[in-house]
Amino acid sequence: MAAEALIPTSPEEAASLFGEGANLTVFAGGTILLPEIASGRLKPARALMLHRSGLDSFDNSGDVVRIGAMTTIASLIDGAGDLLTRFAKHVADGEVRRNATVGGNLCASPGIGSQRGDLGAPLIALGARVRSIGKGGERTEPVEDFLAGDRSGRLVLSIEYDRPSGKTAAEIMRRRHAHSYAIANVAACETNGDLRVGISGVGPLAVRARSVEQSRNPDDVLNDVDPLSDALASAEYRRKMLPLLVRRALDQLASA
């Protein structure tokens, strides 16, 4: 384990101890980092342990859903009741979901043999915003911009999105083993003719399929993503299946 462990007891203390994140490993649920440590691939010198930080607030009572970074994925299944729930219940298995956090899933590094960050697709489709702190201070930005930027010096505090008033759709392709692994995820949300499409599970980061949003042509998804090969599926297979999944999601919206 780390030679030095920092254990904040409030969001403010967590932000202060994080600073700009230099030479610091952030521990949320530990479902990714603990196996990395056990295998010897990760040897953190300093660890920021967030289990007592108070970043686990979850408020879905109003028109804006607010999710603290330390909210567990299992809590989403019990409380969100929307597009995000449909993806959360397929992440890994029950034991992992009880410990894994929304912030950890969003910030997950590329996996070995499989892709991570399943929740990125529905969060993009829902127009979620990420509140983070680090170098340059606190900022709030669209989730797709956060994912595409340099996240190494940012500590996620919370995620929020407007409760969807339109139609949503989800297409999920997974390979089941000891627990569930993503091959491809497609999430779509349409409100007053405005379409948002998120893709995850096909590469190291979730992306917004802007080409599909503009054309509504499922084949255009390959202009937005470049699928990878891993232990679960080849890039060629993903390239064949992804337009089909997008088509199904758009058909869901059309028939809703």
FIRO-577537 format. One record per residue: residue in three letters; chain; x, y, z of N, C-alpha, C, O in turn. Coordinates in steps of 0.001 Angstrom, whole numbers. Example, Ala and Ser with C-alpha at 12.3 -4.5 7.8 and 13.67 -1.06 7.14 Angstrom:
2
   code   unit      n.c1      n.c2      n.c3     ca.c1     ca.c2     ca.c3      c.c1      c.c2      c.c3      o.c1      o.c2      o.c3
    ALA      A     13190     -5690      7800     12300     -4500      7800     13200     -3300      7800     14236     -3319      8465
    SER      A     12850     -2250      7080     13670     -1060      7140     12900        30      7870     13409      1138      8039
***
This chain:
256
   code   unit      n.c1      n.c2      n.c3     ca.c1     ca.c2     ca.c3      c.c1      c.c2      c.c3      o.c1      o.c2      o.c3
    MET      A       852     -1186         0         0         0         0       888      1236         0      2114      1126        -2
    ALA      A       267      2415         2      1016      3659       -91      1798      3931      1188      1381      3547      2281
    ALA      A      2944      4604      1032      3747      4969      2195      3056      6044      3023      3243      6108      4238
    GLU      A      2264      6884      2377      1541      7954      3067        92      7959      2616      -188      8013      1419
    ALA      A      -830      7903      3570     -2261      7907      3264     -2897      9175      3821     -2754      9482      5004
    LEU      A     -3599      9908      2961     -4312     11115      3351     -5795     10788      3382     -6341     10290      2398
    ILE      A     -6461     11068      4519     -7861     10670      4679     -8693     11896      5042     -8870     12187      6225
    PRO      A     -9204     12615      4055    -10026     13798      4333    -11393     13409      4884    -11903     12325      4601
    THR      A    -11974     14298      5668    -13286     14045      6258    -14338     15038      5772    -15416     15130      6359
    SER      A    -14039     15776      4715    -15010     16695      4125    -14605     16940      2678    -13442     16743      2326
    PRO      A    -15546     17369      1827    -15182     17706       448    -14123     18797       367    -13239     18754      -489
    GLU      A    -14218     19787      1276    -13260     20887      1271    -11852     20386      1607    -10871     20808       995
    GLU      A    -11767     19493      2574    -10459     18951      2940     -9914     18076      1819     -8711     18078      1556
    ALA      A    -10794     17331      1160    -10357     16504        34     -9751     17371     -1065     -8705     17038     -1623
    ALA      A    -10414     18484     -1372     -9913     19390     -2404     -8581     20000     -1997     -7679     20136     -2823
    SER      A     -8454     20367      -725     -7226     20979      -242     -6055     19993      -290     -4961     20346      -732
    LEU      A     -6283     18778       158     -5226     17769       161     -4844     17351     -1256     -3691     17003     -1511
    PHE      A     -5801     17383     -2172     -5509     16999     -3549     -4595     18018     -4209     -3680     17647     -4944
    GLY      A     -4834     19294     -3954     -4016     20335     -4566     -4095     20282     -6076     -5165     20470     -6653
    GLU      A     -2966     20025     -6719     -2938     19854     -8164     -2735     18388     -8558     -2522     18064     -9727
    GLY      A     -2807     17513     -7554     -2757     16080     -7822     -1390     15508     -8107     -1289     14362     -8542
    ALA      A      -342     16263     -7878      1004     15789     -8213      1434     14643     -7303      1319     14738     -6082
    ASN      A      1928     13563     -7898      2447     12396     -7161      1432     11868     -6152      1791     11488     -5038
    LEU      A       175     11848     -6551      -903     11437     -5655     -1815     10446     -6373     -2243     10685     -7503
    THR      A     -2105      9336     -5707     -3042      8351     -6244     -4355      8478     -5484     -4377      8383     -4257
    VAL      A     -5450      8694     -6212     -6762      8882     -5589     -7479      7531     -5502     -7653      6841     -6507
    PHE      A     -7889      7169     -4291     -8625      5934     -4058    -10096      6260     -3819    -10437      6985     -2884
    ALA      A    -10951      5723     -4660    -12395      5862     -4469    -12921      4533     -3930    -12815      4270     -2732
    GLY      A    -13490      3690     -4799    -13970      2389     -4337    -12889      1326     -4297    -13028       321     -3600
    GLY      A    -11813      1541     -5043    -10698       607     -5027    -10834      -595     -5928     -9937     -1438     -5961
    THR      A    -11939      -705     -6670    -12159     -1911     -7473    -11198     -2011     -8657    -10979     -3104     -9179
    ILE      A    -10630      -902     -9080     -9617      -911    -10142     -8209      -873     -9550     -7336     -1628     -9976
    LEU      A     -7988        -2     -8578     -6635       211     -8079     -6114      -939     -7227     -4932     -1268     -7320
    LEU      A     -6942     -1555     -6407     -6449     -2625     -5536     -5905     -3812     -6322     -4846     -4326     -5961
    PRO      A     -6574     -4275     -7377     -5959     -5329     -8193     -4660     -4891     -8850     -3748     -5700     -9024
    GLU      A     -4565     -3604     -9221     -3330     -3100     -9807     -2186     -3146     -8793     -1053     -3477     -9141
    ILE      A     -2486     -2818     -7560     -1474     -2870     -6504     -1080     -4313     -6215       100     -4628     -6069
    ALA      A     -2090     -5190     -6135     -1823     -6598     -5833      -938     -7245     -6896      -127     -8119     -6590
    SER      A     -1099     -6809     -8147      -312     -7380     -9240      1081     -6774     -9340      1934     -7285    -10066
    GLY      A      1313     -5679     -8605      2600     -5011     -8665      2706     -3975     -9762      3760     -3361     -9928
    ARG      A      1621     -3762    -10528      1664     -2776    -11613      1578     -1347    -11099      1992      -414    -11788
    LEU      A      1040     -1165     -9886       910       165     -9301      1528       152     -7915      1223      -712     -7093
    LYS      A      2412      1131     -7662      3056      1259     -6361      2964      2719     -5918      3918      3483     -6064
    PRO      A      1811      3095     -5380      1614      4512     -5021      2463      4931     -3832      2605      4191     -2859
    ALA      A      3024      6129     -3929      3789      6679     -2815      2871      7420     -1846      3029      7317      -630
    ARG      A      1914      8165     -2391       955      8913     -1578      -445      8603     -2082      -686      8585     -3289
    ALA      A     -1360      8361     -1168     -2729      8001     -1546     -3724      8926      -858     -3635      9192       341
    LEU      A     -4672      9406     -1653     -5780     10204     -1121     -6980      9278     -1024     -7558      8890     -2039
    MET      A     -7351      8927       199     -8438      7967       450     -9744      8743       657     -9863      9516      1608
    LEU      A    -10709      8541      -223    -11916      9373      -225    -13110      8753       499    -14209      9305       434
    HIS      A    -12931      7643      1174    -14077      6937      1749    -14774      7708      2873    -15922      7405      3199
    ARG      A    -14112      8686      3465    -14733      9497      4517    -14893     10958      4101    -15112     11826      4946
    SER      A    -14786     11225      2817    -14714     12607      2335    -16057     13317      2246    -16093     14535      2066
    GLY      A    -17154     12594      2366    -18465     13226      2236    -18855     13536       809    -19772     14323       573
    LEU      A    -18165     12924      -155    -18470     13158     -1570    -19462     12138     -2110    -19535     11925     -3320
    ASP      A    -20217     11513     -1232    -21152     10473     -1659    -22609     10939     -1648    -23517     10111     -1571
    SER      A    -22843     12232     -1721    -24220     12736     -1742    -24898     12371     -3060    -24253     12292     -4105
    PHE      A    -26202     12151     -2991    -26964     11760     -4179    -28361     12353     -4037    -29128     11956     -3159
    ASP      A    -28685     13308     -4909    -29975     13999     -4827    -30665     13918     -6183    -30237     14556     -7144
    ASN      A    -31726     13136     -6253    -32506     13047     -7488    -33949     13474     -7264    -34863     13011     -7945
    SER      A    -34135     14370     -6292    -35484     14792     -5919    -36012     15943     -6758    -37217     16196     -6765
    GLY      A    -35132     16648     -7466    -35563     17814     -8214    -35394     17663     -9710    -35254     16554    -10226
    ASP      A    -35409     18787    -10398    -35250     18782    -11851    -33809     18538    -12286    -33560     18189    -13439
    VAL      A    -32850     18722    -11361    -31442     18448    -11630    -30993     17297    -10739    -31138     17360     -9518
    VAL      A    -30455     16262    -11338    -29929     15116    -10593    -28469     15407    -10273    -27673     15683    -11170
    ARG      A    -28120     15344     -8980    -26754     15625     -8540    -26179     14386     -7874    -26778     13818     -6960
    ILE      A    -25002     13974     -8347    -24382     12727     -7897    -22971     13019     -7431    -22136     13453     -8225
    GLY      A    -22689     12788     -6156    -21335     12948     -5648    -20408     11913     -6251    -20835     10810     -6592
    ALA      A    -19138     12269     -6382    -18177     11387     -7040    -18038     10044     -6337    -17728      9041     -6980
    MET      A    -18263     10007     -5018    -18115      8767     -4260    -19408      7976     -4143    -19451      6979     -3421
    THR      A    -20454      8390     -4829    -21693      7606     -4871    -21411      6265     -5535    -20787      6216     -6595
    THR      A    -21864      5187     -4923    -21604      3869     -5500    -22528      3616     -6683    -23615      4187     -6779
    ILE      A    -22076      2755     -7572    -22890      2396     -8728    -24160      1678     -8279    -25207      1818     -8912
    ALA      A    -24077       923     -7207    -25271       261     -6672    -26326      1272     -6260    -27520      1008     -6403
    SER      A    -25909      2428     -5749    -26862      3464     -5339    -27636      4008     -6530    -28798      4392     -6390
    LEU      A    -27004      4045     -7701    -27702      4505     -8902    -28845      3565     -9251    -29916      4003     -9670
    ILE      A    -28613      2288     -9077    -29640      1298     -9399    -30831      1473     -8475    -31979      1324     -8893
    ASP      A    -30555      1788     -7221    -31626      1949     -6241    -32353      3280     -6377    -33524      3389     -6014
    GLY      A    -31642      4324     -6916    -32240      5638     -6809    -32399      6471     -8051    -33240      7370     -8063
    ALA      A    -31630      6223     -9113    -31699      7135    -10258    -32972      6937    -11069    -33676      7901    -11370
    GLY      A    -33269      5694    -11423    -34503      5393    -12124    -34605      5973    -13510    -35704      6324    -13938
    ASP      A    -33488      6093    -14245    -33533      6655    -15585    -32525      5944    -16472    -32144      4808    -16189
    LEU      A    -32093      6593    -17533    -31151      5999    -18478    -29875      5524    -17791    -29335      4473    -18136
    LEU      A    -29396      6290    -16827    -28174      5920    -16127    -28337      4590    -15388    -27404      3789    -15335
    THR      A    -29511      4358    -14823    -29778      3110    -14118    -29665      1908    -15042    -29163       857    -14643
    ARG      A    -30131      2063    -16275    -30123       946    -17223    -28716       470    -17514    -28502      -710    -17793
    PHE      A    -27748      1381    -17450    -26356       995    -17653    -25707       541    -16354    -24923      -408    -16343
    ALA      A    -26035      1221    -15259    -25407       903    -13975    -25647      -544    -13564    -24753     -1183    -13008
    LYS      A    -26828     -1062    -13826    -27137     -2418    -13374    -26399     -3491    -14160    -26441     -4665    -13791
    HIS      A    -25726     -3108    -15236    -24956     -4086    -16017    -23456     -3992    -15758    -22692     -4775    -16322
    VAL      A    -23017     -3062    -14928    -21588     -2925    -14660    -21110     -4078    -13786    -21604     -4271    -12676
    ALA      A    -20152     -4835    -14292    -19453     -5870    -13527    -20423     -6830    -12842    -21203     -7505    -13514
    ASP      A    -20382     -6896    -11507    -21284     -7749    -10735    -21687     -7011     -9463    -21246     -5890     -9212
    GLY      A    -22538     -7663     -8664    -23079     -6993     -7486    -22023     -6551     -6499    -22125     -5461     -5936
    GLU      A    -21014     -7370     -6276    -19963     -7017     -5324    -19191     -5790     -5785    -18907     -4894     -4990
    VAL      A    -18856     -5750     -7057    -18143     -4586     -7595    -19025     -3349     -7521    -18559     -2286     -7111
    ARG      A    -20290     -3466     -7911    -21185     -2298     -7915    -21363     -1710     -6522    -21565      -504     -6384
    ARG      A    -21293     -2540     -5492    -21449     -2032     -4122    -20246     -1208     -3671    -20352      -444     -2712
    ASN      A    -19110     -1349     -4341    -17904      -624     -3954    -17472       407     -4990    -16990      1482     -4631
    ALA      A    -17641        91     -6261    -17227      1002     -7331    -18042      2293     -7272    -19219      2283     -6911
    THR      A    -17400      3400     -7631    -18049      4704     -7540    -18262      5323     -8922    -17623      4938     -9901
    VAL      A    -19157      6270     -8971    -19439      6959    -10232    -18201      7726    -10697    -17850      7687    -11877
    GLY      A    -17543      8422     -9770    -16339      9157    -10134    -15225      8244    -10605    -14512      8567    -11555
    GLY      A    -15071      7104     -9942    -14050      6150    -10343    -14315      5566    -11710    -13384      5376    -12493
    ASN      A    -15581      5275    -12014    -15928      4745    -13321    -15664      5776    -14411    -15183      5441    -15493
    LEU      A    -15981      7022    -14115    -15789      8085    -15100    -14303      8321    -15379    -13923      8614    -16512
    CYS      A    -13466      8193    -14348    -12041      8494    -14476    -11188      7249    -14708     -9960      7329    -14672
    ALA      A    -11811      6117    -14942    -11070      4863    -15049    -10029      4925    -16163    -10298      5412    -17261
    SER      A     -8849      4425    -15860     -7795      4316    -16866     -8101      3143    -17793     -8887      2268    -17429
    PRO      A     -7499      3104    -18985     -7746      1983    -19900     -7455       646    -19236     -6458       496    -18530
    GLY      A     -8330      -320    -19469     -8174     -1622    -18858     -7204     -2514    -19606     -6783     -2202    -20721
    ILE      A     -6855     -3624    -18983     -6016     -4632    -19608     -6929     -5756    -20074     -7455     -6513    -19259
    GLY      A     -7114     -5864    -21372     -7957     -6924    -21908     -9413     -6554    -22057    -10169     -7307    -22670
    SER      A     -9840     -5420    -21519    -11229     -4968    -21659    -11284     -3464    -21469    -10349     -2857    -20946
    GLN      A    -12387     -2869    -21896    -12562     -1418    -21785    -13305     -1083    -20487    -13991     -1929    -19914
    ARG      A    -13154       155    -20040    -13782       608    -18796    -14617      1864    -19069    -14731      2322    -20206
    GLY      A    -15192      2403    -17997    -15917      3664    -18113    -17269      3542    -18786    -17641      4403    -19583
    ASP      A    -18018      2478    -18478    -19323      2250    -19099    -20284      3415    -18943    -21052      3709    -19859
    LEU      A    -20252      4084    -17795    -21248      5121    -17507    -21056      6380    -18342    -21924      7253    -18361
    GLY      A    -19924      6477    -19029    -19699      7646    -19870    -20747      7811    -20943    -21153      8934    -21241
    ALA      A    -21200      6700    -21539    -22187      6789    -22628    -23496      7428    -22164    -23931      8407    -22772
    PRO      A    -24147      6913    -21106    -25393      7560    -20680    -25190      8966    -20144    -26064      9816    -20317
    LEU      A    -24058      9236    -19495    -23828     10585    -18990    -23680     11578    -20132    -24148     12712    -20031
    ILE      A    -23029     11161    -21226    -22937     12024    -22402    -24321     12252    -22995    -24684     13387    -23306
    ALA      A    -25094     11185    -23154    -26429     11309    -23740    -27326     12211    -22902    -28169     12926    -23444
    LEU      A    -27149     12181    -21593    -27971     12983    -20688    -27487     14429    -20577    -28116     15248    -19906
    GLY      A    -26375     14740    -21233    -25845     16103    -21147    -25280     16429    -19789    -25407     17558    -19315
    ALA      A    -24655     15452    -19156    -24140     15637    -17799    -22980     16626    -17776    -22268     16817    -18761
    ARG      A    -22823     17246    -16608    -21742     18191    -16364    -20890     17694    -15192    -21421     17215    -14190
    VAL      A    -19586     17812    -15325    -18653     17337    -14301    -18069     18531    -13558    -17528     19457    -14163
    ARG      A    -18187     18494    -12244    -17561     19524    -11405    -16290     18937    -10817    -16327     17908    -10142
    SER      A    -15169     19591    -11074    -13880     19079    -10607    -13027     20230    -10096    -13324     21402    -10326
    ILE      A    -11957     19862     -9394    -11038     20859     -8865     -9614     20363     -9070     -9374     19158     -9138
    GLY      A     -8682     21284     -9167     -7285     20934     -9388     -6541     22152     -9895     -6844     23282     -9513
    LYS      A     -5567     21916    -10756     -4793     23024    -11299     -5718     24009    -12010     -6492     23613    -12881
    GLY      A     -5642     25280    -11646     -6524     26288    -12227     -7801     26494    -11453     -8614     27341    -11821
    GLY      A     -7999     25727    -10373     -9184     25901     -9541    -10349     25024     -9934    -10202     24065    -10691
    GLU      A    -11510     25370     -9406    -12716     24577     -9656    -13343     24954    -10986    -13344     26123    -11371
    ARG      A    -13879     23958    -11687    -14600     24240    -12927    -15672     23188    -13139    -15605     22082    -12604
    THR      A    -16669     23565    -13941    -17740     22659    -14345    -17778     22656    -15863    -17788     23715    -16490
    GLU      A    -17799     21467    -16455    -17732     21349    -17909    -18524     20131    -18370    -18761     19215    -17583
    PRO      A    -18940     20110    -19654    -19634     18939    -20182    -18782     17691    -20023    -17558     17747    -20146
    VAL      A    -19422     16576    -19752    -18688     15344    -19482    -17807     14940    -20652    -16713     14415    -20443
    GLU      A    -18264     15176    -21891    -17445     14794    -23039    -16164     15629    -23116    -15126     15139    -23561
    ASP      A    -16240     16893    -22680    -15041     17735    -22660    -14092     17293    -21549    -12874     17283    -21728
    PHE      A    -14657     16930    -20410    -13825     16440    -19307    -13071     15177    -19721    -11876     15048    -19455
    LEU      A    -13766     14255    -20365    -13134     12996    -20764    -12056     13209    -21819    -11031     12528    -21815
    ALA      A    -12291     14150    -22716    -11342     14380    -23803    -10124     15186    -23366     -9122     15222    -24080
    GLY      A    -10196     15829    -22207     -9105     16669    -21740     -8116     15921    -20868     -8168     14696    -20759
    ASP      A     -7219     16664    -20251     -6226     16101    -19342     -6842     15985    -17959     -7034     16990    -17274
    ARG      A     -7153     14760    -17546     -7822     14527    -16263     -6846     14242    -15132     -7256     14090    -13981
    SER      A     -5548     14167    -15454     -4572     13714    -14460     -4477     14643    -13257     -4190     14188    -12149
    GLY      A     -4712     15926    -13455     -4621     16871    -12351     -5959     17372    -11864     -6056     18470    -11317
    ARG      A     -7016     16554    -12063     -8360     16964    -11659     -8951     15956    -10670     -8812     14746    -10848
    LEU      A     -9598     16456     -9650    -10343     15636     -8703    -11826     15868     -8945    -12308     16988     -8771
    VAL      A    -12555     14841     -9340    -13987     14971     -9578    -14713     15102     -8247    -14514     14298     -7336
    LEU      A    -15556     16120     -8146    -16352     16346     -6943    -17778     15840     -7111    -18338     15223     -6204
    SER      A    -18362     16105     -8279    -19747     15687     -8504    -20067     15705     -9985    -19345     16283    -10797
    ILE      A    -21166     15057    -10307    -21708     15041    -11663    -23170     15433    -11551    -23855     15008    -10621
    GLU      A    -23654     16232    -12481    -25063     16608    -12464    -25608     16643    -13880    -24869     16849    -14842
    TYR      A    -26915     16438    -13991    -27586     16556    -15288    -29045     16894    -15067    -29635     16542    -14045
    ASP      A    -29623     17589    -16049    -31036     17916    -15982    -31846     16643    -16180    -31557     15843    -17070
    ARG      A    -32850     16467    -15352    -33681     15274    -15481    -34297     15246    -16887    -34936     16213    -17301
    PRO      A    -34107     14149    -17616    -34577     14121    -19010    -36089     14242    -19113    -36837     13567    -18404
    SER      A    -36520     15118    -20012    -37952     15306    -20239    -38395     14681    -21556    -39588     14621    -21853
    GLY      A    -37434     14220    -22336    -37749     13627    -23631    -37640     12114    -23621    -37952     11464    -22624
    LYS      A    -37195     11558    -24740    -37106     10114    -24918    -35663      9648    -24764    -34727     10355    -25135
    THR      A    -35499      8455    -24212    -34154      7894    -24064    -34133      6479    -24616    -35164      5814    -24718
    ALA      A    -32929      6034    -24971    -32760      4690    -25521    -31404      4148    -25099    -30453      4908    -24913
    ALA      A    -31318      2835    -24951    -30073      2182    -24565    -29916       879    -25325    -30858        96    -25445
    GLU      A    -28720       659    -25834    -28353      -620    -26437    -27021     -1045    -25827    -26032      -316    -25886
    ILE      A    -27018     -2226    -25245    -25875     -2693    -24476    -25480     -4083    -24961    -26299     -5003    -24969
    MET      A    -24225     -4229    -25364    -23704     -5535    -25763    -22576     -5899    -24813    -21605     -5157    -24671
    ARG      A    -22711     -7039    -24170    -21753     -7424    -23140    -21387     -8898    -23278    -22115     -9685    -23882
    ARG      A    -20255     -9242    -22710    -19835    -10631    -22623    -19807    -11007    -21146    -19107    -10391    -20342
    ARG      A    -20566    -12009    -20817    -20665    -12409    -19416    -19609    -13471    -19113    -19419    -14432    -19857
    HIS      A    -18924    -13247    -17969    -17950    -14219    -17490    -18210    -14326    -15998    -19348    -14573    -15599
    ALA      A    -17196    -14148    -15159    -17449    -14070    -13727    -18290    -12838    -13421    -19098    -12831    -12492
    HIS      A    -18080    -11788    -14229    -19000    -10659    -14196    -19093    -10081    -15602    -18487    -10598    -16540
    SER      A    -19852     -9015    -15735    -20235     -8520    -17056    -19203     -7540    -17611    -18819     -6581    -16943
    TYR      A    -18759     -7798    -18850    -17810     -6924    -19524    -18469     -6295    -20755    -19213     -6960    -21475
    ALA      A    -18194     -5017    -20989    -18792     -4319    -22122    -18045     -4606    -23415    -16815     -4572    -23461
    ILE      A    -18814     -4892    -24469    -18281     -4930    -25829    -18594     -3614    -26527    -17756     -3074    -27249
    ALA      A    -19808     -3097    -26310    -20197     -1798    -26865    -21433     -1305    -26143    -22341     -2083    -25850
    ASN      A    -21471       -14    -25855    -22621       633    -25227    -23050      1837    -26051    -22218      2640    -26471
    VAL      A    -24346      1958    -26278    -24895      3111    -26982    -26029      3687    -26135    -26952      2969    -25750
    ALA      A    -25954      4967    -25853    -27018      5662    -25133    -27459      6862    -25960    -26635      7561    -26549
    ALA      A    -28764      7090    -25997    -29292      8210    -26784    -30402      8904    -26013    -31166      8273    -25281
    CYS      A    -30474     10207    -26193    -31510     11006    -25547    -31971     12076    -26530    -31151     12767    -27135
    GLU      A    -33281     12209    -26686    -33832     13198    -27609    -34859     14048    -26883    -35814     13530    -26306
    THR      A    -34653     15362    -26918    -35556     16302    -26270    -35851     17438    -27234    -34946     18164    -27646
    ASN      A    -37107     17588    -27587    -37537     18644    -28521    -36726     18629    -29812    -36339     19676    -30332
    GLY      A    -36476     17429    -30318    -35746     17292    -31567    -34240     17346    -31438    -33530     17119    -32418
    ASP      A    -33736     17641    -30253    -32289     17713    -30021    -31798     16328    -29606    -32234     15796    -28585
    LEU      A    -30903     15747    -30386    -30417     14392    -30166    -29005     14411    -29603    -28144     15147    -30086
    ARG      A    -28771     13599    -28581    -27443     13377    -28033    -27192     11874    -27991    -28051     11103    -27565
    VAL      A    -25997     11464    -28443    -25647     10048    -28487    -24278      9852    -27848    -23314     10524    -28214
    GLY      A    -24198      8934    -26894    -22934      8603    -26239    -22544      7171    -26520    -23398      6287    -26592
    ILE      A    -21243      6940    -26681    -20708      5615    -26976    -19628      5287    -25949    -18766      6118    -25662
    SER      A    -19675      4084    -25399    -18596      3623    -24520    -18395      2127    -24727    -19191      1464    -25391
    GLY      A    -17323      1613    -24148    -17052       182    -24230    -16318      -270    -25471    -16012     -1454    -25605
    VAL      A    -16024       651    -26390    -15341       268    -27632    -13916       794    -27687    -13166       453    -28602
    GLY      A    -13534      1621    -26719    -12205      2212    -26679    -11917      2704    -25275    -12728      2492    -24373
    PRO      A    -10794      3350    -25069    -10401      3755    -23719    -11267      4840    -23107    -11297      4984    -21885
    LEU      A    -11980      5615    -23939    -12809      6708    -23433    -14189      6677    -24077    -14338      6279    -25232
    ALA      A    -15189      7099    -23324    -16512      7322    -23905    -16453      8574    -24771    -15723      9515    -24461
    VAL      A    -17222      8583    -25859    -17215      9728    -26775    -18646     10101    -27146    -19569      9290    -27062
    ARG      A    -18795     11349    -27557    -20077     11831    -28076    -20097     11636    -29589    -19176     12064    -30284
    ALA      A    -21137     10996    -30094    -21247     10708    -31530    -21927     11872    -32234    -23109     11798    -32570
    ARG      A    -21190     12929    -32453    -21755     14140    -33039    -22182     13926    -34497    -23155     14526    -34952
    SER      A    -21465     13083    -35218    -21839     12824    -36616    -23219     12189    -36696    -24026     12552    -37552
    VAL      A    -23488     11250    -35811    -24802     10602    -35787    -25876     11595    -35375    -26978     11583    -35923
    GLU      A    -25563     12451    -34415    -26531     13453    -33968    -26961     14354    -35118    -28126     14742    -35215
    GLN      A    -26018     14680    -35981    -26322     15592    -37076    -27026     14893    -38235    -27962     15447    -38811
    SER      A    -26589     13689    -38582    -27118     13011    -39767    -28220     12006    -39465    -29061     11714    -40315
    ARG      A    -28204     11473    -38226    -29087     10370    -37824    -28848      9135    -38691    -29730      8290    -38845
    ASN      A    -27672      9044    -39239    -27253      7871    -40011    -26393      6993    -39101    -25302      7414    -38717
    PRO      A    -26842      5797    -38748    -26080      4949    -37823    -24662      4659    -38283    -23759      4529    -37457
    ASP      A    -24456      4556    -39587    -23121      4244    -40097    -22109      5349    -39786    -20903      5101    -39763
    ASP      A    -22595      6550    -39549    -21690      7672    -39279    -21009      7566    -37916    -20094      8335    -37619
    VAL      A    -21447      6623    -37091    -20813      6474    -35785    -19329      6155    -35929    -18535      6477    -35045
    LEU      A    -18953      5523    -37037    -17550      5174    -37241    -16713      6394    -37617    -15488      6299    -37698
    ASN      A    -17357      7535    -37847    -16624      8788    -37998    -16241      9373    -36641    -15340     10205    -36538
    ASP      A    -16943      8920    -35605    -16739      9469    -34266    -15868      8598    -33382    -15220      9109    -32469
    VAL      A    -15834      7303    -33628    -15072      6389    -32783    -14224      5470    -33652    -14569      5171    -34795
    ASP      A    -13114      5031    -33085    -12240      4063    -33742    -12118      2867    -32809    -11241      2855    -31946
    PRO      A    -12975      1858    -32959    -12999       735    -32019    -11660        10    -31928    -10903       -70    -32896
    LEU      A    -11392      -517    -30728    -10167     -1244    -30458    -10429     -2735    -30336    -11558     -3161    -30093
    SER      A     -9387     -3513    -30504     -9435     -4943    -30214     -8980     -5172    -28776     -8062     -4509    -28295
    ASP      A     -9623     -6108    -28098     -9175     -6521    -26772     -9565     -7984    -26573     -9919     -8667    -27534
    ALA      A     -9502     -8460    -25344     -9786     -9861    -25072    -11255    -10219    -25278    -11595    -11399    -25362
    LEU      A    -12122     -9224    -25360    -13562     -9468    -25468    -14045     -9483    -26903    -14933    -10263    -27250
    ALA      A    -13476     -8635    -27741    -13949     -8522    -29116    -12884     -7863    -29971    -12073     -7076    -29481
    SER      A    -12894     -8188    -31240    -11959     -7554    -32161    -12494     -6192    -32583    -13688     -5915    -32467
    ALA      A    -11594     -5351    -33073    -12004     -4055    -33602    -12951     -4242    -34779    -13917     -3493    -34925
    GLU      A    -12681     -5231    -35614    -13540     -5485    -36771    -14956     -5837    -36333    -15927     -5351    -36914
    TYR      A    -15077     -6676    -35314    -16404     -7049    -34819    -17138     -5827    -34278    -18324     -5637    -34547
    ARG      A    -16431     -5006    -33518    -17063     -3810    -32975    -17494     -2862    -34095    -18559     -2250    -34009
    ARG      A    -16671     -2736    -35152    -17047     -1865    -36256    -18298     -2361    -36966    -19067     -1561    -37499
    LYS      A    -18506     -3658    -36980    -19705     -4203    -37612    -20929     -4051    -36719    -22025     -3773    -37205
    MET      A    -20745     -4230    -35429    -21884     -4234    -34517    -22316     -2846    -34072    -23500     -2620    -33823
    LEU      A    -21376     -1912    -33968    -21710      -596    -33420    -22776       133    -34239    -23714       661    -33641
    PRO      A    -22688       193    -35585    -23769       848    -36337    -25125       169    -36128    -26160       836    -36121
    LEU      A    -25117     -1147    -35960    -26369     -1857    -35696    -26967     -1441    -34357    -28177     -1242    -34248
    LEU      A    -26118     -1311    -33339    -26605      -893    -32025    -27129       543    -32066    -28141       860    -31441
    VAL      A    -26440      1396    -32798    -26913      2777    -32939    -28256      2800    -33650    -29153      3544    -33253
    ARG      A    -28406      1998    -34691    -29678      1932    -35410    -30808      1500    -34475    -31898      2072    -34503
    ARG      A    -30547       506    -33662    -31566        33    -32722    -31944      1125    -31730    -33119      1291    -31401
    ALA      A    -30945      1872    -31253    -31233      2949    -30313    -32068      4041    -30969    -33002      4554    -30353
    LEU      A    -31747      4405    -32211    -32530      5415    -32896    -33944      4919    -33186    -34898      5697    -33163
    ASP      A    -34073      3625    -33458    -35408      3057    -33677    -36221      3103    -32386    -37431      3328    -32418
    GLN      A    -35563      2893    -31260    -36256      3006    -29964    -36821      4407    -29786    -37968      4578    -29373
    LEU      A    -36008      5406    -30101    -36479      6782    -29952    -37639      7079    -30884    -38591      7760    -30503
    ALA      A    -37559      6566    -32109    -38603      6830    -33101    -39928      6209    -32704    -40992      6752    -33000
    SER      A    -39857      5068    -32030    -41092      4348    -31668    -41602      4694    -30276    -42683      4252    -29886
    ALA      A    -40839      5476    -29525    -41254      5800    -28158    -42428      6776    -28134    -42897      7150    -27059
***
